[in-house]
Amino acid sequence: MNRIRSKEEVADLYRRHGSMVYQICLMLLKNVPDAEDATQTVFQKAMEYDKPFCDPEHEKAWLIVTARNPVSYTHLTLPTT
């Protein structure tokens, strides 16, 4: 059975970690609109993630990995270096 987090749970996650996730996305994408979209995608994935977080560190680590995962950005154009 898939557990979907409530809007309130995700809002609380966003209050605690939104700035960090956004900064990671911005660092990777180097574009404000794409970083905003990617941040939204990360928190949408958090809403759909069906496993509980073990502790606050697990929660933070999951968000970091999800924000850094290029699959999160398949709908975005990554900058070329």
N, C-alpha and C positions, 0 to 999 in steps of 0.2 A: 504494500500500500504506500503510495507516494504521499509524503507529508509536505505540504506547501506552507511556508511561513506566512503569517498574516502581514498585512500592510504595516501594522504597528511594530511588529518584530523587525521588519526590514527598515522601517523609519528609524528605529533605535540603532540598528547596525550602521545606517547612514550617518546618524549623528556622531557616533563614535569613530567611524573609519572613513567617512566620505571624502574628507580632505586628503587623506593618505592615498586612497584609491585614485582620486583625480590626479594627484601629483605624479603617480606612477604612469598613468595613462598619458598625461601630458609629456612626460619625459620620453616615453616610447614613440608617441605619435607626432610630437612637435607641432601640434595644431589644436587650437582651443575647441573648435566645434567637434572635431573627431574625438578629442579627449572627453568632452562632455557626453557624447554618444556612447563611448566605450565605458565610461563610469556607469551610465544608466544600464548598459548591458550586464556589467558585473553584478549590480544589485538585483537585476531581474533574474540572473542565474542564482543568486543567493536566495531569492524568493522561491525558486523552483527546486533548490537543493533539498533532497529528501532525507538527509541524515542529520542528526543533531551534532552540534559542535561540542567537543569534549570539555573545553575550557576556553577562556578568552584568548589565549595564545593560539589555539587551534583555529578559532574563528578568524583572527588576524592573519595567520599564515594562509588560510584558505583564500581569503580575499586578495592577498598579495599574489599568490600563484595564479588565481583566476584573472587578475588584472594584467599579469605579465604574459599570459597564455595567448599566443598569436591567433589561435582559433577564435578567441573572443572578438577579433577584429576582422573576420572574414568579409564583412559588409563594408569595411572601410579601406581606403587606399593608404598603404603604409608608405612613408617617405623613403626615397632611395638615397643611399649614401655614396 
